[in-house]
Amino acid sequence: MAILKIARMGHPVLTRLADPVADPTAPEIRRLVADMAETMQDAQGIGLAAPQVHVPLRLFVWRGGAGNVIALINPEIGPVGDEVEEGWEGCLSIPGLRGPVPRAARIRFRGVDIEGRAMDGEAAGLPARVMQHEMDHLDGVLYPMRMTDLSRLGFTEELARAAAARAPAEGPPR
Ligand code: NI
């Protein structure tokens, strides 16, 4: 396994449409997923999409509730219902920044795993947000492009300082 270099905002790989994975069970895809998992853990991220490691393919990994890494290949995601929630997001390709992003509160997802088995299910809360964020990477979309008020985009440190000054009991935004 290897820790891969993460592309930062401005690199063209982050704004193109990624290609479908032809064979999800191919050894090179297994290796890529293992390397992405290691890269994500090393960078302390909760999700990572293949374009972020300069590979324009439709797959991403995220950290499940039990700390396990889940990979979804050729994913499809759609909202369930029309409830939208705002939540703070960051991105390993935009280090140091955070911003509030509206996302579908509940989603349905499907795709395949590295064994080629069909995966599908529903998600809400943080996993739903992470999957929507990672799915956007496959379509060349970065979270600031989803923000409705760019004046709230900021450096994590400054946002934490401002939040602490405003309401010491509340703590920093996540
Ligand atoms: Ni990201």
Backbone and ligand atoms as CSV (ligand in chain L), in Angstrom:
chain,resi,resn,atom,element,x,y,z
A,1,MET,N,N,0.856,-1.197,0.000
A,1,MET,CA,C,0.000,0.000,0.000
A,1,MET,C,C,0.889,1.244,0.000
A,2,ALA,N,N,0.285,2.322,-0.397
A,2,ALA,CA,C,1.063,3.560,-0.514
A,2,ALA,C,C,0.175,4.764,-0.211
A,3,ILE,N,N,0.805,5.791,0.311
A,3,ILE,CA,C,0.091,7.049,0.512
A,3,ILE,C,C,0.238,7.871,-0.763
A,4,LEU,N,N,-0.898,8.258,-1.326
A,4,LEU,CA,C,-0.906,8.934,-2.620
A,4,LEU,C,C,-0.923,10.450,-2.447
A,5,LYS,N,N,-0.469,11.151,-3.466
A,5,LYS,CA,C,-0.494,12.616,-3.440
A,5,LYS,C,C,-1.924,13.098,-3.704
A,6,ILE,N,N,-2.393,14.023,-2.914
A,6,ILE,CA,C,-3.757,14.536,-3.054
A,6,ILE,C,C,-3.757,15.809,-3.906
A,7,ALA,N,N,-4.602,15.808,-4.945
A,7,ALA,CA,C,-4.734,16.981,-5.817
A,7,ALA,C,C,-5.443,18.104,-5.066
A,8,ARG,N,N,-4.973,19.326,-5.246
A,8,ARG,CA,C,-5.618,20.470,-4.598
A,8,ARG,C,C,-6.395,21.295,-5.616
A,9,MET,N,N,-7.392,22.023,-5.087
A,9,MET,CA,C,-8.255,22.851,-5.925
A,9,MET,C,C,-7.415,23.689,-6.890
A,10,GLY,N,N,-7.769,23.655,-8.150
A,10,GLY,CA,C,-6.997,24.330,-9.184
A,10,GLY,C,C,-6.433,23.314,-10.158
A,11,HIS,N,N,-6.251,22.065,-9.671
A,11,HIS,CA,C,-5.789,20.997,-10.575
A,11,HIS,C,C,-6.967,20.564,-11.449
A,12,PRO,N,N,-6.747,20.458,-12.765
A,12,PRO,CA,C,-7.878,20.156,-13.670
A,12,PRO,C,C,-8.554,18.805,-13.414
A,13,VAL,N,N,-7.847,17.850,-12.772
A,13,VAL,CA,C,-8.469,16.541,-12.521
A,13,VAL,C,C,-9.688,16.683,-11.604
A,14,LEU,N,N,-9.738,17.787,-10.843
A,14,LEU,CA,C,-10.835,17.973,-9.882
A,14,LEU,C,C,-12.079,18.592,-10.510
A,15,THR,N,N,-11.970,19.052,-11.750
A,15,THR,CA,C,-13.132,19.706,-12.354
A,15,THR,C,C,-13.624,18.984,-13.603
A,16,ARG,N,N,-13.095,17.792,-13.865
A,16,ARG,CA,C,-13.581,17.025,-15.024
A,16,ARG,C,C,-14.559,15.938,-14.573
A,17,LEU,N,N,-15.280,15.416,-15.552
A,17,LEU,CA,C,-16.196,14.308,-15.297
A,17,LEU,C,C,-15.361,13.020,-15.280
A,18,ALA,N,N,-15.463,12.238,-14.201
A,18,ALA,CA,C,-14.690,10.996,-14.105
A,18,ALA,C,C,-15.351,9.896,-14.934
A,19,ASP,N,N,-14.544,8.931,-15.358
A,19,ASP,CA,C,-15.032,7.838,-16.216
A,19,ASP,C,C,-15.482,6.642,-15.380
A,20,PRO,N,N,-16.474,5.896,-15.884
A,20,PRO,CA,C,-16.897,4.680,-15.180
A,20,PRO,C,C,-15.738,3.689,-15.064
A,21,VAL,N,N,-15.757,2.878,-13.998
A,21,VAL,CA,C,-14.766,1.823,-13.814
A,21,VAL,C,C,-15.238,0.623,-14.647
A,22,ALA,N,N,-14.411,0.190,-15.609
A,22,ALA,CA,C,-14.827,-0.884,-16.522
A,22,ALA,C,C,-14.929,-2.212,-15.778
A,23,ASP,N,N,-13.940,-2.518,-14.950
A,23,ASP,CA,C,-13.941,-3.785,-14.212
A,23,ASP,C,C,-13.633,-3.524,-12.737
A,24,PRO,N,N,-14.684,-3.434,-11.920
A,24,PRO,CA,C,-14.484,-3.125,-10.493
A,24,PRO,C,C,-13.646,-4.172,-9.755
A,25,THR,N,N,-13.534,-5.375,-10.313
A,25,THR,CA,C,-12.793,-6.439,-9.623
A,25,THR,C,C,-11.334,-6.523,-10.087
A,26,ALA,N,N,-10.915,-5.631,-10.981
A,26,ALA,CA,C,-9.536,-5.668,-11.497
A,26,ALA,C,C,-8.541,-5.435,-10.360
A,27,PRO,N,N,-7.380,-6.105,-10.409
A,27,PRO,CA,C,-6.380,-5.945,-9.339
A,27,PRO,C,C,-5.954,-4.489,-9.146
A,28,GLU,N,N,-5.877,-3.727,-10.243
A,28,GLU,CA,C,-5.420,-2.332,-10.081
A,28,GLU,C,C,-6.464,-1.485,-9.344
A,29,ILE,N,N,-7.731,-1.870,-9.456
A,29,ILE,CA,C,-8.776,-1.152,-8.716
A,29,ILE,C,C,-8.684,-1.509,-7.219
A,30,ARG,N,N,-8.432,-2.774,-6.935
A,30,ARG,CA,C,-8.247,-3.208,-5.542
A,30,ARG,C,C,-7.073,-2.450,-4.906
A,31,ARG,N,N,-5.975,-2.337,-5.676
A,31,ARG,CA,C,-4.793,-1.631,-5.176
A,31,ARG,C,C,-5.114,-0.155,-4.969
A,32,LEU,N,N,-5.829,0.447,-5.926
A,32,LEU,CA,C,-6.192,1.863,-5.814
A,32,LEU,C,C,-7.041,2.104,-4.566
A,33,VAL,N,N,-8.024,1.234,-4.339
A,33,VAL,CA,C,-8.908,1.401,-3.175
A,33,VAL,C,C,-8.098,1.284,-1.873
A,34,ALA,N,N,-7.168,0.312,-1.829
A,34,ALA,CA,C,-6.335,0.141,-0.625
A,34,ALA,C,C,-5.471,1.377,-0.399
A,35,ASP,N,N,-4.902,1.908,-1.466
A,35,ASP,CA,C,-4.062,3.101,-1.349
A,35,ASP,C,C,-4.890,4.326,-0.959
A,36,MET,N,N,-6.097,4.427,-1.514
A,36,MET,CA,C,-6.969,5.557,-1.165
A,36,MET,C,C,-7.370,5.483,0.310
A,37,ALA,N,N,-7.630,4.265,0.798
A,37,ALA,CA,C,-8.000,4.104,2.210
A,37,ALA,C,C,-6.843,4.557,3.097
A,38,GLU,N,N,-5.629,4.152,2.724
A,38,GLU,CA,C,-4.459,4.523,3.522
A,38,GLU,C,C,-4.220,6.038,3.461
A,39,THR,N,N,-4.396,6.608,2.269
A,39,THR,CA,C,-4.204,8.049,2.078
A,39,THR,C,C,-5.214,8.845,2.906
A,40,MET,N,N,-6.472,8.379,2.881
A,40,MET,CA,C,-7.533,9.060,3.634
A,40,MET,C,C,-7.250,9.013,5.142
A,41,GLN,N,N,-6.845,7.846,5.636
A,41,GLN,CA,C,-6.553,7.701,7.067
A,41,GLN,C,C,-5.386,8.605,7.444
A,42,ASP,N,N,-4.331,8.603,6.601
A,42,ASP,CA,C,-3.139,9.407,6.883
A,42,ASP,C,C,-3.495,10.891,6.953
A,43,ALA,N,N,-4.404,11.328,6.070
A,43,ALA,CA,C,-4.771,12.744,6.006
A,43,ALA,C,C,-5.908,13.077,6.973
A,44,GLN,N,N,-6.368,12.072,7.720
A,44,GLN,CA,C,-7.465,12.238,8.676
A,44,GLN,C,C,-8.732,12.767,8.021
A,45,GLY,N,N,-9.009,12.229,6.818
A,45,GLY,CA,C,-10.248,12.591,6.134
A,45,GLY,C,C,-11.328,11.580,6.460
A,46,ILE,N,N,-12.569,11.927,6.098
A,46,ILE,CA,C,-13.654,10.953,6.293
A,46,ILE,C,C,-14.181,10.455,4.950
A,47,GLY,N,N,-13.631,10.980,3.866
A,47,GLY,CA,C,-14.010,10.498,2.547
A,47,GLY,C,C,-12.938,10.908,1.557
A,48,LEU,N,N,-12.816,10.150,0.478
A,48,LEU,CA,C,-11.830,10.480,-0.553
A,48,LEU,C,C,-12.315,9.884,-1.875
A,49,ALA,N,N,-12.296,10.709,-2.913
A,49,ALA,CA,C,-12.733,10.261,-4.238
A,49,ALA,C,C,-11.504,10.094,-5.130
A,50,ALA,N,N,-11.579,9.145,-6.083
A,50,ALA,CA,C,-10.420,8.827,-6.922
A,50,ALA,C,C,-9.821,10.053,-7.635
A,51,PRO,N,N,-10.645,10.988,-8.156
A,51,PRO,CA,C,-10.036,12.157,-8.811
A,51,PRO,C,C,-9.115,12.950,-7.865
A,52,GLN,N,N,-9.375,12.856,-6.556
A,52,GLN,CA,C,-8.525,13.581,-5.599
A,52,GLN,C,C,-7.114,13.003,-5.516
A,53,VAL,N,N,-6.935,11.767,-6.010
A,53,VAL,CA,C,-5.587,11.204,-6.081
A,53,VAL,C,C,-5.165,11.060,-7.552
A,54,HIS,N,N,-5.693,11.992,-8.369
A,54,HIS,CA,C,-5.305,12.120,-9.781
A,54,HIS,C,C,-5.743,10.944,-10.649
A,55,VAL,N,N,-6.766,10.208,-10.210
A,55,VAL,CA,C,-7.284,9.088,-11.007
A,55,VAL,C,C,-8.740,9.406,-11.372
A,56,PRO,N,N,-9.003,9.780,-12.633
A,56,PRO,CA,C,-10.357,10.220,-13.010
A,56,PRO,C,C,-11.313,9.048,-13.264
A,57,LEU,N,N,-11.572,8.281,-12.186
A,57,LEU,CA,C,-12.496,7.152,-12.262
A,57,LEU,C,C,-13.603,7.333,-11.231
A,58,ARG,N,N,-14.767,6.691,-11.535
A,58,ARG,CA,C,-15.930,6.872,-10.675
A,58,ARG,C,C,-15.915,5.885,-9.497
A,59,LEU,N,N,-15.165,6.241,-8.468
A,59,LEU,CA,C,-15.193,5.484,-7.223
A,59,LEU,C,C,-14.754,6.382,-6.079
A,60,PHE,N,N,-15.254,6.077,-4.889
A,60,PHE,CA,C,-14.808,6.803,-3.696
A,60,PHE,C,C,-14.816,5.890,-2.489
A,61,VAL,N,N,-14.116,6.315,-1.459
A,61,VAL,CA,C,-14.097,5.587,-0.189
A,61,VAL,C,C,-14.559,6.546,0.900
A,62,TRP,N,N,-15.115,5.991,1.970
A,62,TRP,CA,C,-15.406,6.813,3.137
A,62,TRP,C,C,-15.291,5.950,4.376
A,63,ARG,N,N,-15.186,6.650,5.508
A,63,ARG,CA,C,-15.013,5.952,6.770
A,63,ARG,C,C,-16.386,5.721,7.381
A,64,GLY,N,N,-16.717,4.456,7.588
A,64,GLY,CA,C,-17.993,4.108,8.193
A,64,GLY,C,C,-18.004,4.404,9.677
A,65,GLY,N,N,-19.161,4.225,10.280
A,65,GLY,CA,C,-19.336,4.543,11.692
A,65,GLY,C,C,-18.400,3.766,12.606
A,66,ALA,N,N,-18.050,2.546,12.231
A,66,ALA,CA,C,-17.185,1.711,13.065
A,66,ALA,C,C,-15.707,1.930,12.742
A,67,GLY,N,N,-15.416,2.977,11.930
A,67,GLY,CA,C,-14.031,3.264,11.577
A,67,GLY,C,C,-13.567,2.448,10.381
A,68,ASN,N,N,-14.431,1.567,9.879
A,68,ASN,CA,C,-14.085,0.754,8.703
A,68,ASN,C,C,-14.165,1.597,7.431
A,69,VAL,N,N,-13.379,1.231,6.440
A,69,VAL,CA,C,-13.389,1.975,5.183
A,69,VAL,C,C,-14.278,1.239,4.172
A,70,ILE,N,N,-15.203,1.981,3.576
A,70,ILE,CA,C,-16.131,1.411,2.604
A,70,ILE,C,C,-15.827,2.025,1.242
A,71,ALA,N,N,-15.795,1.188,0.219
A,71,ALA,CA,C,-15.563,1.688,-1.148
A,71,ALA,C,C,-16.832,1.491,-1.964
A,72,LEU,N,N,-17.169,2.495,-2.748
A,72,LEU,CA,C,-18.320,2.400,-3.642
A,72,LEU,C,C,-17.835,2.737,-5.058
A,73,ILE,N,N,-18.055,1.788,-5.972
A,73,ILE,CA,C,-17.572,1.925,-7.349
A,73,ILE,C,C,-18.771,2.152,-8.275
A,74,ASN,N,N,-18.593,3.039,-9.248
A,74,ASN,CA,C,-19.667,3.419,-10.180
A,74,ASN,C,C,-20.961,3.773,-9.437
A,75,PRO,N,N,-20.851,4.666,-8.451
A,75,PRO,CA,C,-22.015,4.971,-7.616
A,75,PRO,C,C,-23.090,5.772,-8.328
A,76,GLU,N,N,-24.313,5.562,-7.861
A,76,GLU,CA,C,-25.442,6.418,-8.236
A,76,GLU,C,C,-26.086,6.844,-6.939
A,77,ILE,N,N,-26.438,8.113,-6.860
A,77,ILE,CA,C,-27.009,8.655,-5.630
A,77,ILE,C,C,-28.190,9.539,-5.980
A,78,GLY,N,N,-29.255,9.413,-5.214
A,78,GLY,CA,C,-30.396,10.297,-5.417
A,78,GLY,C,C,-31.029,10.650,-4.086
A,79,PRO,N,N,-31.682,11.809,-4.013
A,79,PRO,CA,C,-32.324,12.209,-2.766
A,79,PRO,C,C,-33.558,11.350,-2.483
A,80,VAL,N,N,-33.835,11.151,-1.194
A,80,VAL,CA,C,-35.089,10.532,-0.767
A,80,VAL,C,C,-35.866,11.637,-0.055
A,81,GLY,N,N,-37.010,12.003,-0.604
A,81,GLY,CA,C,-37.748,13.129,-0.048
A,81,GLY,C,C,-37.093,14.434,-0.468
A,82,ASP,N,N,-37.625,15.553,0.044
A,82,ASP,CA,C,-37.037,16.819,-0.397
A,82,ASP,C,C,-36.469,17.649,0.747
A,83,GLU,N,N,-36.216,16.983,1.877
A,83,GLU,CA,C,-35.621,17.714,3.010
A,83,GLU,C,C,-34.152,18.014,2.706
A,84,VAL,N,N,-33.766,19.266,2.950
A,84,VAL,CA,C,-32.384,19.701,2.741
A,84,VAL,C,C,-31.826,20.157,4.077
A,85,GLU,N,N,-30.603,19.752,4.368
A,85,GLU,CA,C,-29.949,20.136,5.618
A,85,GLU,C,C,-28.667,20.878,5.297
A,86,GLU,N,N,-28.348,21.870,6.115
A,86,GLU,CA,C,-27.077,22.546,5.957
A,86,GLU,C,C,-26.087,21.967,6.959
A,87,GLY,N,N,-24.858,21.740,6.518
A,87,GLY,CA,C,-23.836,21.246,7.436
A,87,GLY,C,C,-22.464,21.715,6.989
A,88,TRP,N,N,-21.530,21.770,7.945
A,88,TRP,CA,C,-20.177,22.232,7.631
A,88,TRP,C,C,-19.398,21.143,6.927
A,89,GLU,N,N,-18.694,21.537,5.869
A,89,GLU,CA,C,-17.852,20.589,5.145
A,89,GLU,C,C,-16.449,21.144,4.974
A,90,GLY,N,N,-15.527,20.206,4.857
A,90,GLY,CA,C,-14.163,20.523,4.471
A,90,GLY,C,C,-13.803,19.545,3.376
A,91,CYS,N,N,-12.591,19.667,2.840
A,91,CYS,CA,C,-12.195,18.784,1.741
A,91,CYS,C,C,-10.676,18.682,1.741
A,92,LEU,N,N,-10.160,17.479,1.589
A,92,LEU,CA,C,-8.701,17.291,1.587
A,92,LEU,C,C,-8.051,18.011,0.404
A,93,SER,N,N,-8.847,18.340,-0.631
A,93,SER,CA,C,-8.305,19.060,-1.781
A,93,SER,C,C,-8.363,20.579,-1.586
A,94,ILE,N,N,-8.982,21.010,-0.462
A,94,ILE,CA,C,-9.071,22.444,-0.143
A,94,ILE,C,C,-8.659,22.579,1.319
A,95,PRO,N,N,-7.385,22.284,1.616
A,95,PRO,CA,C,-6.968,22.155,3.014
A,95,PRO,C,C,-7.124,23.455,3.807
A,96,GLY,N,N,-7.573,23.290,5.053
A,96,GLY,CA,C,-7.625,24.421,5.986
A,96,GLY,C,C,-8.924,25.190,5.965
A,97,LEU,N,N,-9.797,24.930,4.972
A,97,LEU,CA,C,-11.032,25.699,4.853
A,97,LEU,C,C,-12.261,24.875,5.247
A,98,ARG,N,N,-13.320,25.592,5.594
A,98,ARG,CA,C,-14.611,24.980,5.907
A,98,ARG,C,C,-15.711,25.893,5.393
A,99,GLY,N,N,-16.844,25.267,5.080
A,99,GLY,CA,C,-17.992,26.083,4.697
A,99,GLY,C,C,-19.268,25.293,4.870
A,100,PRO,N,N,-20.395,26.006,5.089
A,100,PRO,CA,C,-21.682,25.324,5.218
A,100,PRO,C,C,-22.291,25.035,3.838
A,101,VAL,N,N,-22.749,23.796,3.669
A,101,VAL,CA,C,-23.264,23.346,2.363
A,101,VAL,C,C,-24.635,22.699,2.554
A,102,PRO,N,N,-25.624,23.123,1.770
A,102,PRO,CA,C,-26.920,22.438,1.823
A,102,PRO,C,C,-26.853,21.125,1.043
A,103,ARG,N,N,-27.375,20.062,1.646
A,103,ARG,CA,C,-27.389,18.738,0.996
A,103,ARG,C,C,-28.720,18.066,1.301
A,104,ALA,N,N,-29.091,17.101,0.474
A,104,ALA,CA,C,-30.267,16.283,0.768
A,104,ALA,C,C,-30.046,15.596,2.113
A,105,ALA,N,N,-31.066,15.625,2.971
A,105,ALA,CA,C,-30.929,15.044,4.303
A,105,ALA,C,C,-30.869,13.527,4.234
A,106,ARG,N,N,-31.518,12.979,3.218
A,106,ARG,CA,C,-31.621,11.530,3.102
A,106,ARG,C,C,-31.377,11.140,1.644
A,107,ILE,N,N,-30.597,10.085,1.450
A,107,ILE,CA,C,-30.300,9.660,0.074
A,107,ILE,C,C,-30.483,8.150,-0.073
A,108,ARG,N,N,-30.607,7.753,-1.329
A,108,ARG,CA,C,-30.538,6.348,-1.684
A,108,ARG,C,C,-29.283,6.210,-2.536
A,109,PHE,N,N,-28.484,5.170,-2.284
A,109,PHE,CA,C,-27.262,4.991,-3.069
A,109,PHE,C,C,-27.181,3.578,-3.605
A,110,ARG,N,N,-26.488,3.441,-4.717
A,110,ARG,CA,C,-26.154,2.112,-5.205
A,110,ARG,C,C,-24.864,2.150,-6.001
A,111,GLY,N,N,-24.267,0.990,-6.151
A,111,GLY,CA,C,-23.000,0.865,-6.855
A,111,GLY,C,C,-22.517,-0.552,-6.652
A,112,VAL,N,N,-21.217,-0.767,-6.830
A,112,VAL,CA,C,-20.664,-2.092,-6.563
A,112,VAL,C,C,-19.432,-1.959,-5.680
A,113,ASP,N,N,-19.086,-3.061,-4.983
A,113,ASP,CA,C,-17.878,-3.066,-4.160
A,113,ASP,C,C,-16.725,-3.686,-4.959
A,114,ILE,N,N,-15.552,-3.840,-4.308
A,114,ILE,CA,C,-14.391,-4.332,-5.068
A,114,ILE,C,C,-14.480,-5.821,-5.398
A,115,GLU,N,N,-15.499,-6.490,-4.854
A,115,GLU,CA,C,-15.742,-7.880,-5.265
A,115,GLU,C,C,-16.730,-7.917,-6.429
A,116,GLY,N,N,-17.213,-6.738,-6.841
A,116,GLY,CA,C,-18.180,-6.670,-7.928
A,116,GLY,C,C,-19.605,-6.914,-7.460
A,117,ARG,N,N,-19.783,-6.989,-6.124
A,117,ARG,CA,C,-21.128,-7.226,-5.582
A,117,ARG,C,C,-21.928,-5.925,-5.561
A,118,ALA,N,N,-23.207,-6.041,-5.851
A,118,ALA,CA,C,-24.076,-4.864,-5.821
A,118,ALA,C,C,-24.206,-4.355,-4.391
A,119,MET,N,N,-24.128,-3.040,-4.240
A,119,MET,CA,C,-24.364,-2.412,-2.946
A,119,MET,C,C,-25.516,-1.446,-3.151
A,120,ASP,N,N,-26.461,-1.418,-2.221
A,120,ASP,CA,C,-27.416,-0.325,-2.259
A,120,ASP,C,C,-28.025,-0.150,-0.889
A,121,GLY,N,N,-28.510,1.045,-0.655
A,121,GLY,CA,C,-29.066,1.332,0.654
A,121,GLY,C,C,-29.489,2.770,0.755
A,122,GLU,N,N,-29.924,3.133,1.957
A,122,GLU,CA,C,-30.294,4.512,2.242
A,122,GLU,C,C,-29.363,5.026,3.318
A,123,ALA,N,N,-29.134,6.327,3.299
A,123,ALA,CA,C,-28.286,6.938,4.321
A,123,ALA,C,C,-28.859,8.293,4.678
A,124,ALA,N,N,-28.576,8.710,5.921
A,124,ALA,CA,C,-28.999,10.027,6.401
A,124,ALA,C,C,-27.864,10.586,7.242
A,125,GLY,N,N,-27.965,11.874,7.556
A,125,GLY,CA,C,-26.964,12.488,8.425
A,125,GLY,C,C,-25.589,12.528,7.776
A,126,LEU,N,N,-24.540,12.317,8.585
A,126,LEU,CA,C,-23.167,12.470,8.098
A,126,LEU,C,C,-22.831,11.548,6.917
A,127,PRO,N,N,-23.165,10.252,6.960
A,127,PRO,CA,C,-22.830,9.410,5.810
A,127,PRO,C,C,-23.482,9.908,4.513
A,128,ALA,N,N,-24.704,10.398,4.599
A,128,ALA,CA,C,-25.391,10.922,3.414
A,128,ALA,C,C,-24.650,12.149,2.885
A,129,ARG,N,N,-24.194,12.998,3.782
A,129,ARG,CA,C,-23.452,14.205,3.397
A,129,ARG,C,C,-22.127,13.827,2.750
A,130,VAL,N,N,-21.402,12.895,3.384
A,130,VAL,CA,C,-20.093,12.489,2.857
A,130,VAL,C,C,-20.261,11.881,1.459
A,131,MET,N,N,-21.248,11.022,1.290
A,131,MET,CA,C,-21.442,10.393,-0.015
A,131,MET,C,C,-21.799,11.422,-1.083
A,132,GLN,N,N,-22.610,12.403,-0.757
A,132,GLN,CA,C,-22.960,13.440,-1.738
A,132,GLN,C,C,-21.736,14.276,-2.101
A,133,HIS,N,N,-20.911,14.579,-1.080
A,133,HIS,CA,C,-19.684,15.353,-1.315
A,133,HIS,C,C,-18.741,14.568,-2.236
A,134,GLU,N,N,-18.564,13.269,-1.944
A,134,GLU,CA,C,-17.638,12.449,-2.750
A,134,GLU,C,C,-18.189,12.233,-4.164
A,135,MET,N,N,-19.501,12.044,-4.261
A,135,MET,CA,C,-20.137,11.883,-5.574
A,135,MET,C,C,-19.890,13.128,-6.427
A,136,ASP,N,N,-19.994,14.295,-5.809
A,136,ASP,CA,C,-19.731,15.546,-6.531
A,136,ASP,C,C,-18.334,15.556,-7.141
A,137,HIS,N,N,-17.339,15.003,-6.399
A,137,HIS,CA,C,-15.974,14.963,-6.935
A,137,HIS,C,C,-15.929,14.213,-8.269
A,138,LEU,N,N,-16.783,13.195,-8.420
A,138,LEU,CA,C,-16.781,12.398,-9.658
A,138,LEU,C,C,-17.373,13.191,-10.817
A,139,ASP,N,N,-18.106,14.249,-10.477
A,139,ASP,CA,C,-18.707,15.096,-11.509
A,139,ASP,C,C,-17.988,16.446,-11.621
A,140,GLY,N,N,-16.820,16.538,-11.015
A,140,GLY,CA,C,-16.026,17.760,-11.136
A,140,GLY,C,C,-16.537,18.929,-10.309
A,141,VAL,N,N,-17.285,18.615,-9.240
A,141,VAL,CA,C,-17.869,19.674,-8.399
A,141,VAL,C,C,-17.206,19.679,-7.027
A,142,LEU,N,N,-16.760,20.853,-6.591
A,142,LEU,CA,C,-16.158,21.010,-5.259
A,142,LEU,C,C,-17.154,21.745,-4.362
A,143,TYR,N,N,-17.085,21.467,-3.032
A,143,TYR,CA,C,-18.168,21.941,-2.164
A,143,TYR,C,C,-18.430,23.448,-2.188
A,144,PRO,N,N,-17.385,24.310,-2.390
A,144,PRO,CA,C,-17.732,25.748,-2.445
A,144,PRO,C,C,-18.723,26.058,-3.574
A,145,MET,N,N,-18.692,25.228,-4.641
A,145,MET,CA,C,-19.615,25.432,-5.767
A,145,MET,C,C,-21.052,25.137,-5.367
A,146,ARG,N,N,-21.250,24.461,-4.235
A,146,ARG,CA,C,-22.590,24.136,-3.722
A,146,ARG,C,C,-23.050,25.097,-2.633
A,147,MET,N,N,-22.144,25.974,-2.189
A,147,MET,CA,C,-22.506,26.885,-1.098
A,147,MET,C,C,-23.456,27.967,-1.601
A,148,THR,N,N,-24.371,28.378,-0.729
A,148,THR,CA,C,-25.310,29.420,-1.123
A,148,THR,C,C,-24.849,30.791,-0.615
A,149,ASP,N,N,-23.876,30.810,0.310
A,149,ASP,CA,C,-23.358,32.070,0.843
A,149,ASP,C,C,-21.843,31.938,1.033
A,150,LEU,N,N,-21.096,32.372,0.004
A,150,LEU,CA,C,-19.635,32.207,0.038
A,150,LEU,C,C,-18.966,33.050,1.109
A,151,SER,N,N,-19.704,34.022,1.669
A,151,SER,CA,C,-19.091,34.838,2.725
A,151,SER,C,C,-18.856,34.005,3.980
A,152,ARG,N,N,-19.481,32.816,4.039
A,152,ARG,CA,C,-19.303,31.964,5.215
A,152,ARG,C,C,-18.175,30.947,5.035
A,153,LEU,N,N,-17.547,30.936,3.844
A,153,LEU,CA,C,-16.379,30.078,3.623
A,153,LEU,C,C,-15.217,30.679,4.401
A,154,GLY,N,N,-14.483,29.853,5.137
A,154,GLY,CA,C,-13.389,30.430,5.908
A,154,GLY,C,C,-12.370,29.402,6.328
A,155,PHE,N,N,-11.280,29.896,6.857
A,155,PHE,CA,C,-10.273,29.003,7.408
A,155,PHE,C,C,-10.787,28.436,8.732
A,156,THR,N,N,-10.618,27.137,8.907
A,156,THR,CA,C,-11.098,26.438,10.096
A,156,THR,C,C,-10.670,27.160,11.381
A,157,GLU,N,N,-9.405,27.564,11.425
A,157,GLU,CA,C,-8.872,28.233,12.618
A,157,GLU,C,C,-9.609,29.530,12.920
A,158,GLU,N,N,-9.858,30.316,11.872
A,158,GLU,CA,C,-10.532,31.604,12.068
A,158,GLU,C,C,-12.000,31.402,12.447
A,159,LEU,N,N,-12.636,30.423,11.807
A,159,LEU,CA,C,-14.044,30.136,12.109
A,159,LEU,C,C,-14.169,29.686,13.561
A,160,ALA,N,N,-13.215,28.878,14.015
A,160,ALA,CA,C,-13.238,28.378,15.393
A,160,ALA,C,C,-13.047,29.537,16.367
A,161,ARG,N,N,-12.123,30.443,16.009
A,161,ARG,CA,C,-11.859,31.598,16.866
A,161,ARG,C,C,-13.109,32.481,16.948
A,162,ALA,N,N,-13.735,32.726,15.811
A,162,ALA,CA,C,-14.928,33.574,15.775
A,162,ALA,C,C,-16.084,32.928,16.535
A,163,ALA,N,N,-16.230,31.604,16.375
A,163,ALA,CA,C,-17.316,30.903,17.065
A,163,ALA,C,C,-17.100,30.937,18.575
A,164,ALA,N,N,-15.842,30.781,18.980
A,164,ALA,CA,C,-15.527,30.781,20.413
A,164,ALA,C,C,-15.810,32.157,21.005
A,165,ALA,N,N,-15.523,33.217,20.238
A,165,ALA,CA,C,-15.753,34.580,20.715
A,165,ALA,C,C,-17.249,34.867,20.816
A,166,ARG,N,N,-18.018,34.291,19.877
A,166,ARG,CA,C,-19.458,34.524,19.814
A,166,ARG,C,C,-20.193,33.788,20.928
A,167,ALA,N,N,-19.882,32.510,21.064
A,167,ALA,CA,C,-20.582,31.658,22.032
A,167,ALA,C,C,-19.610,30.639,22.595
A,168,PRO,N,N,-18.893,30.997,23.664
A,168,PRO,CA,C,-17.855,30.121,24.201
A,168,PRO,C,C,-18.359,28.703,24.488
A,169,ALA,N,N,-19.620,28.558,24.836
A,169,ALA,CA,C,-20.136,27.238,25.203
A,169,ALA,C,C,-20.350,26.346,23.987
A,170,GLU,N,N,-20.540,26.972,22.837
A,170,GLU,CA,C,-20.898,26.178,21.641
A,170,GLU,C,C,-19.712,25.473,21.000
A,171,GLY,N,N,-18.524,26.066,21.124
A,171,GLY,CA,C,-17.355,25.455,20.507
A,171,GLY,C,C,-17.310,25.723,19.020
A,172,PRO,N,N,-16.254,25.227,18.388
A,172,PRO,CA,C,-16.025,25.522,16.976
A,172,PRO,C,C,-16.980,24.745,16.068
A,173,PRO,N,N,-17.193,25.241,14.853
A,173,PRO,CA,C,-17.978,24.461,13.898
A,173,PRO,C,C,-17.201,23.214,13.529
A,174,ARG,N,N,-17.905,22.147,13.179
A,174,ARG,CA,C,-17.231,20.894,12.824
A,174,ARG,C,C,-16.714,20.964,11.399
L,1,NI,NI,NI,-13.644,16.593,-0.951
